[in-house]
Amino acid sequence: MALIVVEVMLKPEILDPQGQAVASALPRLGFNFAKSVRQGKRFEIEVEGTPTAEQLAQVEDAAHKLLSNPVIETYVVKVEG
């Protein structure tokens, strides 16, 4: 079994209020390591065996049409494990 991961992030020019809220909360909790924070989404898709080129193409299509909003988000499809 293999894991195809789709990571979705807001484009750098898009404001990220949730990331800003986390960045503001970290110092209040005593964490001073972060210069900034951006929040994203991660989708894990399990497939039998090694993913084929066709499966990866289908996941790429799904990432573009369903899992992300290409106007404001970018995504990366990768195989883990």
PDB file of N, CA, C and O in Angstrom:
ATOM      1  N   MET A   1       0.845  -1.163   0.000  1.00  0.00           N
ATOM      2  CA  MET A   1       0.000   0.000   0.000  1.00  0.00           C
ATOM      3  C   MET A   1       0.902   1.242   0.000  1.00  0.00           C
ATOM      4  O   MET A   1       1.940   1.268   0.662  1.00  0.00           O
ATOM      5  N   ALA A   2       0.492   2.257  -0.746  1.00  0.00           N
ATOM      6  CA  ALA A   2       1.261   3.497  -0.821  1.00  0.00           C
ATOM      7  C   ALA A   2       0.357   4.668  -0.451  1.00  0.00           C
ATOM      8  O   ALA A   2      -0.870   4.568  -0.473  1.00  0.00           O
ATOM      9  N   LEU A   3       0.991   5.755  -0.117  1.00  0.00           N
ATOM     10  CA  LEU A   3       0.275   6.952   0.307  1.00  0.00           C
ATOM     11  C   LEU A   3       0.607   8.091  -0.649  1.00  0.00           C
ATOM     12  O   LEU A   3       1.766   8.472  -0.806  1.00  0.00           O
ATOM     13  N   ILE A   4      -0.432   8.625  -1.284  1.00  0.00           N
ATOM     14  CA  ILE A   4      -0.279   9.813  -2.111  1.00  0.00           C
ATOM     15  C   ILE A   4      -0.743  10.986  -1.260  1.00  0.00           C
ATOM     16  O   ILE A   4      -1.848  10.968  -0.716  1.00  0.00           O
ATOM     17  N   VAL A   5       0.096  11.995  -1.147  1.00  0.00           N
ATOM     18  CA  VAL A   5      -0.212  13.152  -0.304  1.00  0.00           C
ATOM     19  C   VAL A   5      -0.390  14.373  -1.188  1.00  0.00           C
ATOM     20  O   VAL A   5       0.407  14.630  -2.090  1.00  0.00           O
ATOM     21  N   VAL A   6      -1.460  15.127  -0.912  1.00  0.00           N
ATOM     22  CA  VAL A   6      -1.681  16.412  -1.569  1.00  0.00           C
ATOM     23  C   VAL A   6      -1.606  17.471  -0.487  1.00  0.00           C
ATOM     24  O   VAL A   6      -2.409  17.476   0.446  1.00  0.00           O
ATOM     25  N   GLU A   7      -0.637  18.372  -0.616  1.00  0.00           N
ATOM     26  CA  GLU A   7      -0.489  19.479   0.326  1.00  0.00           C
ATOM     27  C   GLU A   7      -0.964  20.749  -0.360  1.00  0.00           C
ATOM     28  O   GLU A   7      -0.492  21.092  -1.444  1.00  0.00           O
ATOM     29  N   VAL A   8      -1.904  21.446   0.278  1.00  0.00           N
ATOM     30  CA  VAL A   8      -2.503  22.648  -0.288  1.00  0.00           C
ATOM     31  C   VAL A   8      -2.172  23.832   0.619  1.00  0.00           C
ATOM     32  O   VAL A   8      -2.350  23.772   1.835  1.00  0.00           O
ATOM     33  N   MET A   9      -1.689  24.905   0.000  1.00  0.00           N
ATOM     34  CA  MET A   9      -1.345  26.116   0.748  1.00  0.00           C
ATOM     35  C   MET A   9      -1.901  27.332   0.016  1.00  0.00           C
ATOM     36  O   MET A   9      -2.038  27.332  -1.207  1.00  0.00           O
ATOM     37  N   LEU A  10      -2.218  28.366   0.791  1.00  0.00           N
ATOM     38  CA  LEU A  10      -2.590  29.627   0.171  1.00  0.00           C
ATOM     39  C   LEU A  10      -1.387  30.175  -0.586  1.00  0.00           C
ATOM     40  O   LEU A  10      -0.246  29.999  -0.159  1.00  0.00           O
ATOM     41  N   LYS A  11      -1.640  30.833  -1.696  1.00  0.00           N
ATOM     42  CA  LYS A  11      -0.558  31.478  -2.427  1.00  0.00           C
ATOM     43  C   LYS A  11       0.057  32.549  -1.529  1.00  0.00           C
ATOM     44  O   LYS A  11      -0.641  33.114  -0.686  1.00  0.00           O
ATOM     45  N   PRO A  12       1.346  32.839  -1.691  1.00  0.00           N
ATOM     46  CA  PRO A  12       2.026  33.792  -0.801  1.00  0.00           C
ATOM     47  C   PRO A  12       1.373  35.169  -0.754  1.00  0.00           C
ATOM     48  O   PRO A  12       1.427  35.840   0.277  1.00  0.00           O
ATOM     49  N   GLU A  13       0.764  35.598  -1.843  1.00  0.00           N
ATOM     50  CA  GLU A  13       0.155  36.933  -1.865  1.00  0.00           C
ATOM     51  C   GLU A  13      -1.231  36.994  -1.235  1.00  0.00           C
ATOM     52  O   GLU A  13      -1.809  38.075  -1.113  1.00  0.00           O
ATOM     53  N   ILE A  14      -1.767  35.849  -0.835  1.00  0.00           N
ATOM     54  CA  ILE A  14      -3.090  35.793  -0.205  1.00  0.00           C
ATOM     55  C   ILE A  14      -2.933  35.880   1.308  1.00  0.00           C
ATOM     56  O   ILE A  14      -2.131  35.153   1.894  1.00  0.00           O
ATOM     57  N   LEU A  15      -3.696  36.769   1.941  1.00  0.00           N
ATOM     58  CA  LEU A  15      -3.659  36.887   3.396  1.00  0.00           C
ATOM     59  C   LEU A  15      -4.121  35.590   4.047  1.00  0.00           C
ATOM     60  O   LEU A  15      -5.017  34.917   3.538  1.00  0.00           O
ATOM     61  N   ASP A  16      -3.513  35.250   5.158  1.00  0.00           N
ATOM     62  CA  ASP A  16      -3.819  34.012   5.880  1.00  0.00           C
ATOM     63  C   ASP A  16      -4.204  34.364   7.319  1.00  0.00           C
ATOM     64  O   ASP A  16      -3.351  34.325   8.205  1.00  0.00           O
ATOM     65  N   PRO A  17      -5.479  34.709   7.568  1.00  0.00           N
ATOM     66  CA  PRO A  17      -5.879  35.115   8.920  1.00  0.00           C
ATOM     67  C   PRO A  17      -5.682  34.029   9.967  1.00  0.00           C
ATOM     68  O   PRO A  17      -5.351  34.340  11.111  1.00  0.00           O
ATOM     69  N   GLN A  18      -5.877  32.762   9.607  1.00  0.00           N
ATOM     70  CA  GLN A  18      -5.673  31.695  10.592  1.00  0.00           C
ATOM     71  C   GLN A  18      -4.195  31.570  10.945  1.00  0.00           C
ATOM     72  O   GLN A  18      -3.846  31.399  12.113  1.00  0.00           O
ATOM     73  N   GLY A  19      -3.341  31.653   9.953  1.00  0.00           N
ATOM     74  CA  GLY A  19      -1.906  31.623  10.212  1.00  0.00           C
ATOM     75  C   GLY A  19      -1.474  32.807  11.070  1.00  0.00           C
ATOM     76  O   GLY A  19      -0.646  32.656  11.968  1.00  0.00           O
ATOM     77  N   GLN A  20      -2.037  33.992  10.791  1.00  0.00           N
ATOM     78  CA  GLN A  20      -1.713  35.174  11.585  1.00  0.00           C
ATOM     79  C   GLN A  20      -2.180  35.020  13.029  1.00  0.00           C
ATOM     80  O   GLN A  20      -1.492  35.446  13.957  1.00  0.00           O
ATOM     81  N   ALA A  21      -3.352  34.409  13.218  1.00  0.00           N
ATOM     82  CA  ALA A  21      -3.856  34.193  14.576  1.00  0.00           C
ATOM     83  C   ALA A  21      -2.934  33.256  15.353  1.00  0.00           C
ATOM     84  O   ALA A  21      -2.651  33.492  16.528  1.00  0.00           O
ATOM     85  N   VAL A  22      -2.466  32.194  14.697  1.00  0.00           N
ATOM     86  CA  VAL A  22      -1.538  31.268  15.352  1.00  0.00           C
ATOM     87  C   VAL A  22      -0.226  31.986  15.662  1.00  0.00           C
ATOM     88  O   VAL A  22       0.324  31.843  16.755  1.00  0.00           O
ATOM     89  N   ALA A  23       0.272  32.760  14.694  1.00  0.00           N
ATOM     90  CA  ALA A  23       1.528  33.490  14.901  1.00  0.00           C
ATOM     91  C   ALA A  23       1.414  34.455  16.073  1.00  0.00           C
ATOM     92  O   ALA A  23       2.376  34.635  16.820  1.00  0.00           O
ATOM     93  N   SER A  24       0.264  35.071  16.243  1.00  0.00           N
ATOM     94  CA  SER A  24       0.053  35.992  17.370  1.00  0.00           C
ATOM     95  C   SER A  24      -0.065  35.259  18.703  1.00  0.00           C
ATOM     96  O   SER A  24       0.354  35.775  19.739  1.00  0.00           O
ATOM     97  N   ALA A  25      -0.636  34.058  18.674  1.00  0.00           N
ATOM     98  CA  ALA A  25      -0.850  33.304  19.910  1.00  0.00           C
ATOM     99  C   ALA A  25       0.438  32.652  20.420  1.00  0.00           C
ATOM    100  O   ALA A  25       0.608  32.489  21.628  1.00  0.00           O
ATOM    101  N   LEU A  26       1.336  32.281  19.520  1.00  0.00           N
ATOM    102  CA  LEU A  26       2.551  31.571  19.946  1.00  0.00           C
ATOM    103  C   LEU A  26       3.338  32.331  21.014  1.00  0.00           C
ATOM    104  O   LEU A  26       3.660  31.735  22.042  1.00  0.00           O
ATOM    105  N   PRO A  27       3.668  33.622  20.828  1.00  0.00           N
ATOM    106  CA  PRO A  27       4.431  34.319  21.868  1.00  0.00           C
ATOM    107  C   PRO A  27       3.690  34.433  23.201  1.00  0.00           C
ATOM    108  O   PRO A  27       4.304  34.415  24.268  1.00  0.00           O
ATOM    109  N   ARG A  28       2.361  34.550  23.124  1.00  0.00           N
ATOM    110  CA  ARG A  28       1.580  34.627  24.363  1.00  0.00           C
ATOM    111  C   ARG A  28       1.681  33.337  25.163  1.00  0.00           C
ATOM    112  O   ARG A  28       1.506  33.333  26.381  1.00  0.00           O
ATOM    113  N   LEU A  29       1.969  32.234  24.461  1.00  0.00           N
ATOM    114  CA  LEU A  29       2.109  30.938  25.124  1.00  0.00           C
ATOM    115  C   LEU A  29       3.567  30.601  25.423  1.00  0.00           C
ATOM    116  O   LEU A  29       3.882  29.498  25.868  1.00  0.00           O
ATOM    117  N   GLY A  30       4.445  31.557  25.174  1.00  0.00           N
ATOM    118  CA  GLY A  30       5.844  31.355  25.497  1.00  0.00           C
ATOM    119  C   GLY A  30       6.684  30.778  24.370  1.00  0.00           C
ATOM    120  O   GLY A  30       7.841  30.420  24.592  1.00  0.00           O
ATOM    121  N   PHE A  31       6.134  30.680  23.172  1.00  0.00           N
ATOM    122  CA  PHE A  31       6.875  30.156  22.022  1.00  0.00           C
ATOM    123  C   PHE A  31       7.334  31.330  21.167  1.00  0.00           C
ATOM    124  O   PHE A  31       6.511  32.046  20.598  1.00  0.00           O
ATOM    125  N   ASN A  32       8.634  31.524  21.078  1.00  0.00           N
ATOM    126  CA  ASN A  32       9.166  32.687  20.382  1.00  0.00           C
ATOM    127  C   ASN A  32      10.025  32.319  19.177  1.00  0.00           C
ATOM    128  O   ASN A  32      10.906  33.087  18.789  1.00  0.00           O
ATOM    129  N   PHE A  33       9.783  31.173  18.591  1.00  0.00           N
ATOM    130  CA  PHE A  33      10.626  30.691  17.492  1.00  0.00           C
ATOM    131  C   PHE A  33      10.131  31.101  16.110  1.00  0.00           C
ATOM    132  O   PHE A  33      10.905  31.034  15.155  1.00  0.00           O
ATOM    133  N   ALA A  34       8.879  31.521  15.961  1.00  0.00           N
ATOM    134  CA  ALA A  34       8.291  31.705  14.634  1.00  0.00           C
ATOM    135  C   ALA A  34       8.351  33.149  14.163  1.00  0.00           C
ATOM    136  O   ALA A  34       7.963  34.072  14.879  1.00  0.00           O
ATOM    137  N   LYS A  35       8.843  33.323  12.951  1.00  0.00           N
ATOM    138  CA  LYS A  35       8.804  34.634  12.307  1.00  0.00           C
ATOM    139  C   LYS A  35       7.409  34.871  11.720  1.00  0.00           C
ATOM    140  O   LYS A  35       6.868  35.973  11.812  1.00  0.00           O
ATOM    141  N   SER A  36       6.836  33.828  11.119  1.00  0.00           N
ATOM    142  CA  SER A  36       5.477  33.890  10.579  1.00  0.00           C
ATOM    143  C   SER A  36       4.920  32.474  10.511  1.00  0.00           C
ATOM    144  O   SER A  36       5.655  31.495  10.640  1.00  0.00           O
ATOM    145  N   VAL A  37       3.605  32.382  10.307  1.00  0.00           N
ATOM    146  CA  VAL A  37       2.934  31.084  10.217  1.00  0.00           C
ATOM    147  C   VAL A  37       1.943  31.138   9.067  1.00  0.00           C
ATOM    148  O   VAL A  37       1.217  32.118   8.907  1.00  0.00           O
ATOM    149  N   ARG A  38       1.918  30.075   8.264  1.00  0.00           N
ATOM    150  CA  ARG A  38       0.912  29.921   7.217  1.00  0.00           C
ATOM    151  C   ARG A  38       0.245  28.566   7.448  1.00  0.00           C
ATOM    152  O   ARG A  38       0.913  27.577   7.749  1.00  0.00           O
ATOM    153  N   GLN A  39      -1.055  28.537   7.306  1.00  0.00           N
ATOM    154  CA  GLN A  39      -1.791  27.302   7.523  1.00  0.00           C
ATOM    155  C   GLN A  39      -2.199  26.711   6.185  1.00  0.00           C
ATOM    156  O   GLN A  39      -2.498  27.441   5.240  1.00  0.00           O
ATOM    157  N   GLY A  40      -2.211  25.387   6.108  1.00  0.00           N
ATOM    158  CA  GLY A  40      -2.615  24.711   4.878  1.00  0.00           C
ATOM    159  C   GLY A  40      -3.440  23.476   5.176  1.00  0.00           C
ATOM    160  O   GLY A  40      -3.893  23.257   6.299  1.00  0.00           O
ATOM    161  N   LYS A  41      -3.622  22.673   4.134  1.00  0.00           N
ATOM    162  CA  LYS A  41      -4.385  21.433   4.248  1.00  0.00           C
ATOM    163  C   LYS A  41      -3.523  20.288   3.725  1.00  0.00           C
ATOM    164  O   LYS A  41      -2.684  20.481   2.845  1.00  0.00           O
ATOM    165  N   ARG A  42      -3.737  19.109   4.270  1.00  0.00           N
ATOM    166  CA  ARG A  42      -3.035  17.902   3.820  1.00  0.00           C
ATOM    167  C   ARG A  42      -4.070  16.808   3.598  1.00  0.00           C
ATOM    168  O   ARG A  42      -4.877  16.510   4.479  1.00  0.00           O
ATOM    169  N   PHE A  43      -4.036  16.217   2.413  1.00  0.00           N
ATOM    170  CA  PHE A  43      -4.916  15.102   2.083  1.00  0.00           C
ATOM    171  C   PHE A  43      -4.051  13.869   1.889  1.00  0.00           C
ATOM    172  O   PHE A  43      -3.059  13.919   1.163  1.00  0.00           O
ATOM    173  N   GLU A  44      -4.412  12.764   2.527  1.00  0.00           N
ATOM    174  CA  GLU A  44      -3.694  11.499   2.391  1.00  0.00           C
ATOM    175  C   GLU A  44      -4.593  10.498   1.679  1.00  0.00           C
ATOM    176  O   GLU A  44      -5.698  10.202   2.134  1.00  0.00           O
ATOM    177  N   ILE A  45      -4.105   9.985   0.561  1.00  0.00           N
ATOM    178  CA  ILE A  45      -4.888   9.074  -0.269  1.00  0.00           C
ATOM    179  C   ILE A  45      -4.126   7.754  -0.363  1.00  0.00           C
ATOM    180  O   ILE A  45      -3.023   7.708  -0.909  1.00  0.00           O
ATOM    181  N   GLU A  46      -4.714   6.685   0.168  1.00  0.00           N
ATOM    182  CA  GLU A  46      -4.073   5.368   0.124  1.00  0.00           C
ATOM    183  C   GLU A  46      -4.456   4.648  -1.160  1.00  0.00           C
ATOM    184  O   GLU A  46      -5.613   4.672  -1.582  1.00  0.00           O
ATOM    185  N   VAL A  47      -3.462   4.006  -1.777  1.00  0.00           N
ATOM    186  CA  VAL A  47      -3.705   3.194  -2.967  1.00  0.00           C
ATOM    187  C   VAL A  47      -2.994   1.863  -2.792  1.00  0.00           C
ATOM    188  O   VAL A  47      -2.006   1.764  -2.064  1.00  0.00           O
ATOM    189  N   GLU A  48      -3.502   0.851  -3.461  1.00  0.00           N
ATOM    190  CA  GLU A  48      -2.869  -0.467  -3.428  1.00  0.00           C
ATOM    191  C   GLU A  48      -1.608  -0.440  -4.281  1.00  0.00           C
ATOM    192  O   GLU A  48      -1.609   0.115  -5.379  1.00  0.00           O
ATOM    193  N   GLY A  49      -0.548  -1.030  -3.787  1.00  0.00           N
ATOM    194  CA  GLY A  49       0.680  -1.133  -4.551  1.00  0.00           C
ATOM    195  C   GLY A  49       1.328   0.222  -4.806  1.00  0.00           C
ATOM    196  O   GLY A  49       1.043   1.207  -4.125  1.00  0.00           O
ATOM    197  N   THR A  50       2.194   0.244  -5.792  1.00  0.00           N
ATOM    198  CA  THR A  50       2.880   1.472  -6.185  1.00  0.00           C
ATOM    199  C   THR A  50       1.948   2.291  -7.072  1.00  0.00           C
ATOM    200  O   THR A  50       1.358   1.748  -8.006  1.00  0.00           O
ATOM    201  N   PRO A  51       1.805   3.581  -6.801  1.00  0.00           N
ATOM    202  CA  PRO A  51       0.916   4.404  -7.627  1.00  0.00           C
ATOM    203  C   PRO A  51       1.387   4.440  -9.084  1.00  0.00           C
ATOM    204  O   PRO A  51       2.576   4.584  -9.369  1.00  0.00           O
ATOM    205  N   THR A  52       0.440   4.307  -9.977  1.00  0.00           N
ATOM    206  CA  THR A  52       0.748   4.367 -11.406  1.00  0.00           C
ATOM    207  C   THR A  52       0.723   5.823 -11.873  1.00  0.00           C
ATOM    208  O   THR A  52       0.221   6.705 -11.177  1.00  0.00           O
ATOM    209  N   ALA A  53       1.263   6.048 -13.038  1.00  0.00           N
ATOM    210  CA  ALA A  53       1.234   7.389 -13.634  1.00  0.00           C
ATOM    211  C   ALA A  53      -0.215   7.846 -13.825  1.00  0.00           C
ATOM    212  O   ALA A  53      -0.522   9.024 -13.644  1.00  0.00           O
ATOM    213  N   GLU A  54      -1.094   6.926 -14.186  1.00  0.00           N
ATOM    214  CA  GLU A  54      -2.511   7.266 -14.379  1.00  0.00           C
ATOM    215  C   GLU A  54      -3.156   7.688 -13.051  1.00  0.00           C
ATOM    216  O   GLU A  54      -3.905   8.664 -13.004  1.00  0.00           O
ATOM    217  N   GLN A  55      -2.862   6.953 -11.980  1.00  0.00           N
ATOM    218  CA  GLN A  55      -3.405   7.320 -10.671  1.00  0.00           C
ATOM    219  C   GLN A  55      -2.900   8.702 -10.242  1.00  0.00           C
ATOM    220  O   GLN A  55      -3.673   9.528  -9.756  1.00  0.00           O
ATOM    221  N   LEU A  56      -1.613   8.943 -10.423  1.00  0.00           N
ATOM    222  CA  LEU A  56      -1.056  10.237 -10.052  1.00  0.00           C
ATOM    223  C   LEU A  56      -1.687  11.362 -10.874  1.00  0.00           C
ATOM    224  O   LEU A  56      -1.942  12.449 -10.355  1.00  0.00           O
ATOM    225  N   ALA A  57      -1.936  11.097 -12.151  1.00  0.00           N
ATOM    226  CA  ALA A  57      -2.590  12.091 -12.999  1.00  0.00           C
ATOM    227  C   ALA A  57      -4.013  12.360 -12.513  1.00  0.00           C
ATOM    228  O   ALA A  57      -4.472  13.502 -12.534  1.00  0.00           O
ATOM    229  N   GLN A  58      -4.708  11.314 -12.076  1.00  0.00           N
ATOM    230  CA  GLN A  58      -6.064  11.487 -11.557  1.00  0.00           C
ATOM    231  C   GLN A  58      -6.052  12.276 -10.251  1.00  0.00           C
ATOM    232  O   GLN A  58      -6.908  13.135 -10.036  1.00  0.00           O
ATOM    233  N   VAL A  59      -5.092  11.991  -9.384  1.00  0.00           N
ATOM    234  CA  VAL A  59      -4.980  12.743  -8.130  1.00  0.00           C
ATOM    235  C   VAL A  59      -4.658  14.198  -8.428  1.00  0.00           C
ATOM    236  O   VAL A  59      -5.212  15.097  -7.795  1.00  0.00           O
ATOM    237  N   GLU A  60      -3.774  14.437  -9.379  1.00  0.00           N
ATOM    238  CA  GLU A  60      -3.444  15.802  -9.786  1.00  0.00           C
ATOM    239  C   GLU A  60      -4.696  16.531 -10.279  1.00  0.00           C
ATOM    240  O   GLU A  60      -4.917  17.693  -9.938  1.00  0.00           O
ATOM    241  N   ASP A  61      -5.507  15.851 -11.075  1.00  0.00           N
ATOM    242  CA  ASP A  61      -6.759  16.436 -11.576  1.00  0.00           C
ATOM    243  C   ASP A  61      -7.716  16.723 -10.427  1.00  0.00           C
ATOM    244  O   ASP A  61      -8.346  17.780 -10.393  1.00  0.00           O
ATOM    245  N   ALA A  62      -7.829  15.785  -9.482  1.00  0.00           N
ATOM    246  CA  ALA A  62      -8.703  15.981  -8.320  1.00  0.00           C
ATOM    247  C   ALA A  62      -8.202  17.133  -7.460  1.00  0.00           C
ATOM    248  O   ALA A  62      -9.001  17.908  -6.935  1.00  0.00           O
ATOM    249  N   ALA A  63      -6.883  17.250  -7.311  1.00  0.00           N
ATOM    250  CA  ALA A  63      -6.313  18.342  -6.523  1.00  0.00           C
ATOM    251  C   ALA A  63      -6.673  19.684  -7.150  1.00  0.00           C
ATOM    252  O   ALA A  63      -6.980  20.647  -6.446  1.00  0.00           O
ATOM    253  N   HIS A  64      -6.633  19.737  -8.472  1.00  0.00           N
ATOM    254  CA  HIS A  64      -6.939  20.987  -9.172  1.00  0.00           C
ATOM    255  C   HIS A  64      -8.432  21.323  -9.131  1.00  0.00           C
ATOM    256  O   HIS A  64      -8.805  22.484  -8.964  1.00  0.00           O
ATOM    257  N   LYS A  65      -9.286  20.300  -9.284  1.00  0.00           N
ATOM    258  CA  LYS A  65     -10.727  20.533  -9.398  1.00  0.00           C
ATOM    259  C   LYS A  65     -11.488  20.502  -8.074  1.00  0.00           C
ATOM    260  O   LYS A  65     -12.531  21.145  -7.953  1.00  0.00           O
ATOM    261  N   LEU A  66     -10.981  19.762  -7.074  1.00  0.00           N
ATOM    262  CA  LEU A  66     -11.754  19.535  -5.861  1.00  0.00           C
ATOM    263  C   LEU A  66     -11.019  19.916  -4.578  1.00  0.00           C
ATOM    264  O   LEU A  66     -11.591  20.570  -3.706  1.00  0.00           O
ATOM    265  N   LEU A  67      -9.770  19.514  -4.460  1.00  0.00           N
ATOM    266  CA  LEU A  67      -9.063  19.658  -3.186  1.00  0.00           C
ATOM    267  C   LEU A  67      -8.492  21.045  -2.963  1.00  0.00           C
ATOM    268  O   LEU A  67      -8.168  21.402  -1.830  1.00  0.00           O
ATOM    269  N   SER A  68      -8.361  21.833  -4.019  1.00  0.00           N
ATOM    270  CA  SER A  68      -7.811  23.180  -3.870  1.00  0.00           C
ATOM    271  C   SER A  68      -8.642  24.169  -4.673  1.00  0.00           C
ATOM    272  O   SER A  68      -9.444  23.796  -5.529  1.00  0.00           O
ATOM    273  N   ASN A  69      -8.425  25.426  -4.369  1.00  0.00           N
ATOM    274  CA  ASN A  69      -8.985  26.517  -5.171  1.00  0.00           C
ATOM    275  C   ASN A  69      -7.800  27.151  -5.890  1.00  0.00           C
ATOM    276  O   ASN A  69      -7.085  27.957  -5.295  1.00  0.00           O
ATOM    277  N   PRO A  70      -7.574  26.804  -7.162  1.00  0.00           N
ATOM    278  CA  PRO A  70      -6.369  27.242  -7.849  1.00  0.00           C
ATOM    279  C   PRO A  70      -6.236  28.761  -7.992  1.00  0.00           C
ATOM    280  O   PRO A  70      -5.157  29.257  -8.315  1.00  0.00           O
ATOM    281  N   VAL A  71      -7.305  29.488  -7.758  1.00  0.00           N
ATOM    282  CA  VAL A  71      -7.231  30.945  -7.821  1.00  0.00           C
ATOM    283  C   VAL A  71      -6.408  31.490  -6.652  1.00  0.00           C
ATOM    284  O   VAL A  71      -5.643  32.441  -6.814  1.00  0.00           O
ATOM    285  N   ILE A  72      -6.569  30.881  -5.473  1.00  0.00           N
ATOM    286  CA  ILE A  72      -5.895  31.412  -4.280  1.00  0.00           C
ATOM    287  C   ILE A  72      -4.948  30.414  -3.620  1.00  0.00           C
ATOM    288  O   ILE A  72      -4.244  30.769  -2.675  1.00  0.00           O
ATOM    289  N   GLU A  73      -4.920  29.157  -4.107  1.00  0.00           N
ATOM    290  CA  GLU A  73      -4.098  28.135  -3.454  1.00  0.00           C
ATOM    291  C   GLU A  73      -3.174  27.451  -4.458  1.00  0.00           C
ATOM    292  O   GLU A  73      -3.459  27.388  -5.654  1.00  0.00           O
ATOM    293  N   THR A  74      -2.069  26.946  -3.938  1.00  0.00           N
ATOM    294  CA  THR A  74      -1.187  26.069  -4.700  1.00  0.00           C
ATOM    295  C   THR A  74      -1.263  24.693  -4.066  1.00  0.00           C
ATOM    296  O   THR A  74      -1.709  24.549  -2.928  1.00  0.00           O
ATOM    297  N   TYR A  75      -0.828  23.685  -4.801  1.00  0.00           N
ATOM    298  CA  TYR A  75      -0.817  22.332  -4.246  1.00  0.00           C
ATOM    299  C   TYR A  75       0.373  21.560  -4.780  1.00  0.00           C
ATOM    300  O   TYR A  75       0.913  21.862  -5.844  1.00  0.00           O
ATOM    301  N   VAL A  76       0.765  20.555  -4.013  1.00  0.00           N
ATOM    302  CA  VAL A  76       1.840  19.647  -4.401  1.00  0.00           C
ATOM    303  C   VAL A  76       1.337  18.233  -4.190  1.00  0.00           C
ATOM    304  O   VAL A  76       0.776  17.917  -3.141  1.00  0.00           O
ATOM    305  N   VAL A  77       1.537  17.384  -5.185  1.00  0.00           N
ATOM    306  CA  VAL A  77       1.185  15.964  -5.085  1.00  0.00           C
ATOM    307  C   VAL A  77       2.486  15.182  -4.971  1.00  0.00           C
ATOM    308  O   VAL A  77       3.393  15.350  -5.785  1.00  0.00           O
ATOM    309  N   LYS A  78       2.572  14.317  -3.946  1.00  0.00           N
ATOM    310  CA  LYS A  78       3.777  13.507  -3.779  1.00  0.00           C
ATOM    311  C   LYS A  78       3.412  12.147  -3.222  1.00  0.00           C
ATOM    312  O   LYS A  78       2.344  11.960  -2.638  1.00  0.00           O
ATOM    313  N   VAL A  79       4.308  11.211  -3.411  1.00  0.00           N
ATOM    314  CA  VAL A  79       4.114   9.843  -2.911  1.00  0.00           C
ATOM    315  C   VAL A  79       5.012   9.668  -1.700  1.00  0.00           C
ATOM    316  O   VAL A  79       6.203   9.975  -1.750  1.00  0.00           O
ATOM    317  N   GLU A  80       4.433   9.169  -0.603  1.00  0.00           N
ATOM    318  CA  GLU A  80       5.202   8.881   0.610  1.00  0.00           C
ATOM    319  C   GLU A  80       5.206   7.384   0.859  1.00  0.00           C
ATOM    320  O   GLU A  80       4.235   6.685   0.568  1.00  0.00           O
ATOM    321  N   GLY A  81       6.310   6.910   1.399  1.00  0.00           N
ATOM    322  CA  GLY A  81       6.391   5.498   1.745  1.00  0.00           C
ATOM    323  C   GLY A  81       6.523   4.675   0.520  1.00  0.00           C
ATOM    324  O   GLY A  81       6.606   3.449   0.605  1.00  0.00           O
TER     325      GLY A  81
END
